[in-house]
Structure formats: structure tokens, C-alpha cells
Amino acid sequence: MDDATPDRRDPRHELGALGEAAAAAHLSELGYRVLERNLRVGDDEADIVAVTPTGAVAVIEVKSRRGRWHPEDRVDRVKRGNLVRLAATLAERPELRERLFQFDVVAVSVLDSGTEVVHWPHAFDASGTPW
């Protein structure tokens, strides 16, 4: 296996997959319709792209950790910029041209007692300015 291919048995990958599944389920319960997961456009990746209950397109970053933590520490300026660039590419798709876009962050904490999901809609704007 080369260095560019993630090891599917890697505990970090398993934790990420668990977190993304929990986030997608949580968003679905809130009325979001998931369009794509792990969308890669060039060097940019969005964990989830979904349509919100109001019809906006949400580009969503999911952060997962064991235990309680603060995800705002993990969505840095570079990551925000990558998501904004990816959204600009998505906005060129004919089916998405007339839609508003928003940037959400979902934090998943895996605890001994279960999984805790916290969602920040509109976590930052298209300039990358965080909450």
C-alpha cells in the first residue's frame, strides 16, 4: 500500500468513519438531505455536502475524537479556505447555481456512554471568518 492510500484498519480512519456516519444520521434527523459524503474536488474535500431544510447547500466539516473536546480548535484557516474553494466549484454545477451556501461544523465525541454530536450551522462565512 502506498502512503497516499489510507489504511482502512487504521483506528483514526475507523473513528473518522464512525464520526461521519453519526454526523450524517444527526443531520438527517434535523431535516438535512445528504447529497454526498467525502466529496473530493482537486485537493479539497468536504466530509458531507447536504441540502438544509431551507434549501441551502451546506458544506460540512466533521471532526471526531474520543472523549470531550473543542472542535473549533481543529477547523483552521487553511481548512476553512479549502471548504470555501470547494463550495465555489460546487456553485458552478447547474443544479446548485441558484442555491445559497453555508458552512457547518459537526463535532462528534465518542464517549464510553455513547456518541455525542454537536452541530454548528453557519460556523463560518465565505470569507473563512469563524464563529
Z-matrix of the N, CA and C atoms (Angstrom, degrees):
N
C 1 1.459
C 2 1.528 1 107.28
N 3 1.336 2 116.34 1 134.86
C 4 1.461 3 118.83 2 178.88
C 5 1.526 4 110.41 3 -83.96
N 6 1.348 5 116.28 4 169.79
C 7 1.461 6 121.67 5 -176.43
C 8 1.518 7 113.03 6 -66.84
N 9 1.336 8 118.55 7 -21.76
C 10 1.466 9 121.58 8 -177.01
C 11 1.519 10 112.29 9 -82.22
N 12 1.327 11 117.56 10 -16.30
C 13 1.461 12 120.97 11 -178.57
C 14 1.516 13 109.64 12 -94.43
N 15 1.356 14 117.67 13 120.61
C 16 1.462 15 118.34 14 179.96
C 17 1.520 16 111.38 15 -67.17
N 18 1.305 17 116.15 16 141.14
C 19 1.454 18 121.86 17 175.87
C 20 1.516 19 107.87 18 -78.85
N 21 1.321 20 116.80 19 113.60
C 22 1.465 21 121.94 20 -176.08
C 23 1.532 22 111.82 21 -63.84
N 24 1.325 23 117.93 22 -15.97
C 25 1.466 24 120.36 23 177.76
C 26 1.513 25 111.99 24 -92.85
N 27 1.307 26 116.86 25 -3.97
C 28 1.458 27 121.91 26 179.51
C 29 1.531 28 108.42 27 -62.75
N 30 1.334 29 118.79 28 127.40
C 31 1.471 30 120.79 29 -179.16
C 32 1.534 31 113.00 30 -57.57
N 33 1.338 32 117.60 31 -31.14
C 34 1.469 33 119.89 32 177.85
C 35 1.521 34 110.54 33 -66.67
N 36 1.326 35 117.08 34 -39.27
C 37 1.468 36 120.44 35 178.27
C 38 1.531 37 109.72 36 -66.41
N 39 1.327 38 116.46 37 -42.88
C 40 1.467 39 119.95 38 178.91
C 41 1.522 40 111.06 39 -62.06
N 42 1.328 41 117.24 40 -41.54
C 43 1.458 42 121.39 41 178.04
C 44 1.523 43 109.95 42 -64.38
N 45 1.328 44 117.63 43 -42.84
C 46 1.460 45 121.74 44 178.27
C 47 1.519 46 111.84 45 -61.86
N 48 1.322 47 116.92 46 -43.68
C 49 1.469 48 121.04 47 179.25
C 50 1.525 49 110.63 48 -64.62
N 51 1.331 50 116.68 49 -41.20
C 52 1.461 51 121.01 50 177.11
C 53 1.524 52 110.06 51 -61.79
N 54 1.331 53 116.67 52 -45.38
C 55 1.458 54 121.21 53 -179.94
C 56 1.517 55 112.19 54 -63.07
N 57 1.321 56 117.24 55 -43.31
C 58 1.467 57 120.37 56 179.80
C 59 1.527 58 111.45 57 -65.52
N 60 1.328 59 117.29 58 -37.97
C 61 1.463 60 120.12 59 177.41
C 62 1.524 61 110.70 60 -65.72
N 63 1.332 62 116.86 61 -42.67
C 64 1.473 63 120.83 62 178.23
C 65 1.522 64 110.63 63 -64.44
N 66 1.330 65 116.74 64 -40.69
C 67 1.465 66 121.01 65 179.32
C 68 1.521 67 110.37 66 -64.79
N 69 1.327 68 117.79 67 -45.26
C 70 1.470 69 121.13 68 -179.64
C 71 1.532 70 110.72 69 -62.12
N 72 1.326 71 117.14 70 -41.42
C 73 1.461 72 120.57 71 178.55
C 74 1.531 73 110.64 72 -64.38
N 75 1.322 74 116.68 73 -42.92
C 76 1.467 75 121.81 74 179.40
C 77 1.532 76 110.43 75 -62.55
N 78 1.318 77 116.41 76 -46.30
C 79 1.461 78 120.43 77 179.51
C 80 1.524 79 111.36 78 -62.75
N 81 1.316 80 117.16 79 -39.42
C 82 1.473 81 120.89 80 177.33
C 83 1.521 82 110.79 81 -61.24
N 84 1.331 83 116.72 82 -39.93
C 85 1.467 84 120.65 83 177.22
C 86 1.527 85 111.52 84 -63.14
N 87 1.338 86 116.91 85 -29.01
C 88 1.463 87 121.25 86 178.89
C 89 1.530 88 112.64 87 -83.81
N 90 1.329 89 116.52 88 -1.92
C 91 1.458 90 120.48 89 179.09
C 92 1.514 91 114.87 90 97.35
N 93 1.325 92 118.06 91 5.55
C 94 1.460 93 121.39 92 175.07
C 95 1.532 94 108.11 93 -74.16
N 96 1.322 95 116.52 94 145.51
C 97 1.466 96 121.57 95 175.15
C 98 1.531 97 107.06 96 -111.83
N 99 1.320 98 115.95 97 109.86
C 100 1.459 99 121.22 98 -177.24
C 101 1.527 100 109.29 99 -70.31
N 102 1.333 101 115.24 100 124.20
C 103 1.463 102 121.16 101 177.95
C 104 1.523 103 111.17 102 -93.71
N 105 1.329 104 115.78 103 -43.75
C 106 1.461 105 120.26 104 -176.83
C 107 1.515 106 109.93 105 -148.63
N 108 1.330 107 114.45 106 150.54
C 109 1.460 108 120.92 107 173.22
C 110 1.516 109 108.01 108 -123.74
N 111 1.315 110 115.44 109 142.83
C 112 1.471 111 121.81 110 -179.98
C 113 1.524 112 111.60 111 53.70
N 114 1.319 113 115.50 112 47.78
C 115 1.462 114 121.17 113 179.46
C 116 1.520 115 109.62 114 -76.39
N 117 1.317 116 115.70 115 123.98
C 118 1.462 117 120.94 116 178.80
C 119 1.520 118 108.10 117 -114.24
N 120 1.331 119 115.30 118 128.85
C 121 1.459 120 123.04 119 174.59
C 122 1.522 121 105.94 120 -128.85
N 123 1.319 122 116.56 121 107.18
C 124 1.461 123 119.78 122 -174.20
C 125 1.516 124 109.64 123 61.64
N 126 1.320 125 116.41 124 -126.84
C 127 1.468 126 121.10 125 179.74
C 128 1.526 127 112.77 126 -90.49
N 129 1.330 128 117.05 127 -1.47
C 130 1.469 129 121.29 128 -175.93
C 131 1.521 130 110.65 129 -98.73
N 132 1.331 131 115.91 130 145.50
C 133 1.459 132 120.56 131 178.90
C 134 1.516 133 110.13 132 -139.00
N 135 1.326 134 115.00 133 137.21
C 136 1.461 135 121.50 134 170.98
C 137 1.520 136 107.12 135 -111.66
N 138 1.316 137 116.00 136 134.68
C 139 1.461 138 119.03 137 179.23
C 140 1.520 139 111.10 138 -66.75
N 141 1.334 140 115.79 139 -43.02
C 142 1.465 141 121.02 140 179.19
C 143 1.519 142 108.82 141 -141.72
N 144 1.322 143 116.06 142 138.98
C 145 1.469 144 122.21 143 168.93
C 146 1.523 145 104.88 144 -121.36
N 147 1.334 146 115.78 145 127.26
C 148 1.469 147 119.94 146 -174.67
C 149 1.524 148 109.75 147 -143.18
N 150 1.325 149 114.80 148 160.72
C 151 1.458 150 121.11 149 172.30
C 152 1.521 151 106.94 150 -99.15
N 153 1.333 152 116.11 151 128.29
C 154 1.467 153 121.14 152 -179.18
C 155 1.523 154 110.12 153 -76.73
N 156 1.323 155 117.86 154 168.12
C 157 1.466 156 120.25 155 177.11
C 158 1.534 157 113.14 156 -59.39
N 159 1.333 158 117.32 157 -23.46
C 160 1.471 159 120.07 158 179.08
C 161 1.527 160 112.43 159 -90.62
N 162 1.339 161 117.51 160 -2.12
C 163 1.456 162 121.18 161 177.29
C 164 1.516 163 115.32 162 96.96
N 165 1.329 164 117.90 163 -1.81
C 166 1.469 165 120.42 164 176.44
C 167 1.531 166 109.37 165 -74.11
N 168 1.315 167 116.05 166 158.83
C 169 1.457 168 121.57 167 174.92
C 170 1.530 169 107.06 168 -96.25
N 171 1.306 170 116.63 169 121.54
C 172 1.467 171 121.75 170 178.88
C 173 1.528 172 109.06 171 -101.44
N 174 1.321 173 115.06 172 124.98
C 175 1.460 174 122.28 173 172.79
C 176 1.522 175 104.41 174 -100.13
N 177 1.330 176 115.84 175 118.10
C 178 1.462 177 120.37 176 -165.21
C 179 1.520 178 111.71 177 -120.33
N 180 1.318 179 114.70 178 129.60
C 181 1.462 180 122.44 179 173.10
C 182 1.522 181 107.94 180 -100.70
N 183 1.320 182 116.24 181 128.24
C 184 1.458 183 121.84 182 178.75
C 185 1.522 184 108.09 183 -109.39
N 186 1.318 185 116.12 184 129.97
C 187 1.451 186 122.14 185 176.36
C 188 1.521 187 107.98 186 -120.78
N 189 1.329 188 116.40 187 129.48
C 190 1.466 189 121.48 188 -177.24
C 191 1.523 190 109.87 189 -125.28
N 192 1.318 191 114.53 190 141.03
C 193 1.467 192 121.20 191 177.82
C 194 1.523 193 108.67 192 -149.30
N 195 1.302 194 114.11 193 157.30
C 196 1.468 195 119.62 194 170.42
C 197 1.514 196 106.66 195 -84.99
N 198 1.322 197 117.29 196 133.28
C 199 1.458 198 121.81 197 -178.83
C 200 1.517 199 111.47 198 86.11
N 201 1.315 200 116.13 199 179.03
C 202 1.471 201 121.48 200 179.09
C 203 1.525 202 109.43 201 -83.67
N 204 1.332 203 115.82 202 146.83
C 205 1.461 204 119.65 203 -176.05
C 206 1.517 205 110.55 204 -164.03
N 207 1.330 206 117.35 205 179.64
C 208 1.465 207 123.08 206 -177.15
C 209 1.524 208 110.23 207 -119.08
N 210 1.327 209 117.70 208 101.67
C 211 1.463 210 120.65 209 -174.73
C 212 1.524 211 113.70 210 -66.50
N 213 1.322 212 117.95 211 -24.29
C 214 1.460 213 119.08 212 -179.63
C 215 1.524 214 111.20 213 -60.11
N 216 1.328 215 116.57 214 -19.67
C 217 1.454 216 120.63 215 176.99
C 218 1.531 217 111.88 216 -76.85
N 219 1.309 218 117.80 217 -12.58
C 220 1.462 219 121.76 218 -171.80
C 221 1.525 220 114.72 219 -111.54
N 222 1.319 221 119.08 220 -4.61
C 223 1.459 222 121.42 221 178.11
C 224 1.525 223 106.44 222 -108.50
N 225 1.321 224 114.43 223 86.14
C 226 1.461 225 119.87 224 -172.12
C 227 1.531 226 112.49 225 -84.24
N 228 1.313 227 115.53 226 177.98
C 229 1.462 228 122.85 227 -177.74
C 230 1.526 229 111.47 228 -56.86
N 231 1.318 230 117.86 229 -41.09
C 232 1.466 231 121.39 230 -179.13
C 233 1.529 232 110.04 231 -64.57
N 234 1.325 233 116.87 232 -46.31
C 235 1.464 234 120.06 233 -179.73
C 236 1.520 235 110.56 234 -63.46
N 237 1.335 236 117.41 235 -43.19
C 238 1.471 237 120.37 236 178.17
C 239 1.527 238 110.12 237 -59.71
N 240 1.320 239 116.90 238 -43.12
C 241 1.461 240 120.81 239 178.53
C 242 1.519 241 112.34 240 -62.11
N 243 1.321 242 117.04 241 -40.64
C 244 1.466 243 121.14 242 177.86
C 245 1.531 244 110.88 243 -62.62
N 246 1.327 245 116.96 244 -41.63
C 247 1.465 246 120.15 245 179.78
C 248 1.529 247 111.58 246 -67.77
N 249 1.325 248 116.63 247 -37.70
C 250 1.473 249 120.42 248 177.52
C 251 1.525 250 109.52 249 -64.57
N 252 1.321 251 117.29 250 -42.97
C 253 1.468 252 120.82 251 178.77
C 254 1.525 253 110.97 252 -63.70
N 255 1.330 254 117.04 253 -41.23
C 256 1.458 255 120.76 254 177.51
C 257 1.529 256 110.43 255 -62.68
N 258 1.328 257 117.49 256 -41.85
C 259 1.466 258 121.23 257 179.19
C 260 1.527 259 110.90 258 -62.61
N 261 1.326 260 117.05 259 -38.57
C 262 1.466 261 120.11 260 178.65
C 263 1.522 262 110.58 261 -61.87
N 264 1.320 263 116.70 262 -37.77
C 265 1.465 264 120.37 263 176.51
C 266 1.523 265 110.36 264 -68.01
N 267 1.326 266 117.44 265 -43.13
C 268 1.467 267 120.74 266 178.01
C 269 1.521 268 111.56 267 -61.36
N 270 1.321 269 117.09 268 -36.83
C 271 1.473 270 121.45 269 -177.74
C 272 1.521 271 111.84 270 -64.52
N 273 1.322 272 117.63 271 -15.04
C 274 1.460 273 121.37 272 176.94
C 275 1.528 274 112.55 273 -81.64
N 276 1.313 275 117.66 274 -15.58
C 277 1.469 276 120.18 275 178.51
C 278 1.528 277 108.64 276 -66.64
N 279 1.328 278 117.29 277 133.81
C 280 1.471 279 120.21 278 -177.24
C 281 1.532 280 113.66 279 -53.52
N 282 1.321 281 117.47 280 -39.50
C 283 1.468 282 120.51 281 -177.40
C 284 1.531 283 113.05 282 -73.66
N 285 1.336 284 117.28 283 -11.80
C 286 1.467 285 120.88 284 -178.08
C 287 1.532 286 112.83 285 -115.52
N 288 1.317 287 117.57 286 -2.87
C 289 1.472 288 121.21 287 -173.78
C 290 1.515 289 114.57 288 -56.31
N 291 1.291 290 118.27 289 -37.69
C 292 1.474 291 121.35 290 -174.98
C 293 1.530 292 112.73 291 -93.07
N 294 1.300 293 117.66 292 5.73
C 295 1.468 294 121.39 293 -175.67
C 296 1.523 295 111.97 294 -90.19
N 297 1.329 296 115.38 295 149.98
C 298 1.456 297 121.46 296 167.78
C 299 1.523 298 107.55 297 -80.06
N 300 1.318 299 116.51 298 152.05
C 301 1.463 300 121.31 299 177.93
C 302 1.522 301 108.95 300 -118.43
N 303 1.323 302 115.30 301 150.01
C 304 1.455 303 121.12 302 173.51
C 305 1.516 304 108.32 303 -141.26
N 306 1.326 305 114.81 304 160.00
C 307 1.465 306 121.44 305 -178.44
C 308 1.517 307 108.31 306 -119.60
N 309 1.329 308 115.65 307 118.22
C 310 1.454 309 122.30 308 -178.09
C 311 1.523 310 109.72 309 -113.53
N 312 1.319 311 115.51 310 155.99
C 313 1.460 312 122.36 311 171.94
C 314 1.521 313 107.00 312 -125.43
N 315 1.329 314 115.65 313 135.63
C 316 1.460 315 121.50 314 175.14
C 317 1.527 316 107.48 315 -121.99
N 318 1.330 317 115.54 316 125.54
C 319 1.457 318 121.73 317 177.63
C 320 1.519 319 108.72 318 -105.13
N 321 1.312 320 115.58 319 130.52
C 322 1.455 321 121.27 320 178.35
C 323 1.521 322 107.90 321 -118.70
N 324 1.318 323 115.07 322 120.19
C 325 1.460 324 121.50 323 176.09
C 326 1.522 325 107.93 324 -106.73
N 327 1.316 326 116.07 325 122.21
C 328 1.465 327 120.93 326 177.83
C 329 1.519 328 106.70 327 -95.61
N 330 1.321 329 115.03 328 112.54
C 331 1.464 330 122.37 329 -176.25
C 332 1.524 331 109.69 330 -112.68
N 333 1.318 332 117.06 331 165.06
C 334 1.461 333 120.19 332 175.58
C 335 1.523 334 111.07 333 -59.88
N 336 1.345 335 115.88 334 -30.68
C 337 1.474 336 120.64 335 -177.51
C 338 1.520 337 113.10 336 -86.33
N 339 1.332 338 118.49 337 -4.17
C 340 1.465 339 121.63 338 -179.79
C 341 1.518 340 110.79 339 138.90
N 342 1.309 341 114.97 340 -161.13
C 343 1.460 342 121.29 341 -177.13
C 344 1.516 343 109.62 342 -108.78
N 345 1.321 344 116.03 343 133.04
C 346 1.457 345 122.08 344 177.68
C 347 1.529 346 108.01 345 -113.56
N 348 1.344 347 116.24 346 128.54
C 349 1.459 348 121.35 347 -178.48
C 350 1.522 349 109.11 348 -117.82
N 351 1.339 350 115.97 349 129.52
C 352 1.464 351 121.84 350 176.03
C 353 1.523 352 107.15 351 -123.10
N 354 1.323 353 116.16 352 130.51
C 355 1.470 354 122.48 353 -175.57
C 356 1.523 355 110.00 354 -116.17
N 357 1.336 356 116.32 355 129.48
C 358 1.457 357 122.39 356 174.09
C 359 1.527 358 108.44 357 -114.16
N 360 1.335 359 118.07 358 94.72
C 361 1.466 360 118.81 359 173.93
C 362 1.527 361 108.96 360 -69.59
N 363 1.308 362 116.92 361 149.73
C 364 1.473 363 121.94 362 179.78
C 365 1.538 364 110.72 363 54.52
N 366 1.323 365 117.28 364 44.53
C 367 1.466 366 121.61 365 -176.06
C 368 1.524 367 112.55 366 -65.31
N 369 1.306 368 117.63 367 -28.73
C 370 1.465 369 121.94 368 175.16
C 371 1.518 370 107.80 369 -154.13
N 372 1.323 371 115.81 370 166.88
C 373 1.465 372 119.30 371 -177.88
C 374 1.531 373 110.31 372 -105.51
N 375 1.317 374 116.56 373 -179.28
C 376 1.460 375 121.11 374 -175.00
C 377 1.519 376 113.31 375 -66.15
N 378 1.333 377 118.02 376 -13.88
C 379 1.463 378 119.34 377 173.88
C 380 1.524 379 109.95 378 -83.34
N 381 1.348 380 116.42 379 -7.63
C 382 1.463 381 121.08 380 -178.78
C 383 1.518 382 112.61 381 89.17
N 384 1.345 383 117.06 382 5.10
C 385 1.463 384 120.62 383 -179.86
C 386 1.524 385 109.61 384 -71.49
N 387 1.340 386 117.41 385 120.05
C 388 1.468 387 119.80 386 -176.30
C 389 1.520 388 113.69 387 -76.66
N 390 1.309 389 111.89 388 170.95
C 391 1.446 390 121.41 389 178.71
C 392 1.484 391 109.65 390 -56.45
